[in-house]
């Protein structure tokens, strides 16, 4: 019985080493593939906010989707077709505004604590319609 136990421990150890080597090799190959796909440059890349683009002429510049907001009120800025009507529906209010001659719009909305689902709808003079959704998180918690 003693020989069988020692053989089982020995073979278990060998199988464990083989599995560990396989996982190590797979991870090394994945890391190599990922670094091959990302071009390495010596220049520092500056991050800039990317506007939320929605088809049919509606673009939300500010705030970014899933932004963490620390104030009860925030401003929504964007661009749509000129002289179109923008409807903004928040958790507590509904706002209708008209874009200017350049299609720009801006309005202030109130947020509730936690997650806020905001729907923005554009209706152009010719009846063309486009929708966008924003998720904003309002929190006054201080991160230290």
Secondary structure, 3 states (H helix, E strand, C coil): CHHHHHHHHHHHHHHHHHHHHHHHHHHHHHHHHHHHHCCCCCCCCCCCCCCEEECCCEEEEECCCCEEECCCEEEEEEECCCCCEEEEECCCCEEEEECCCCCEEEEEEECCCEEEEEEEEEECCCCCEEEEEEEEEECCCCCC
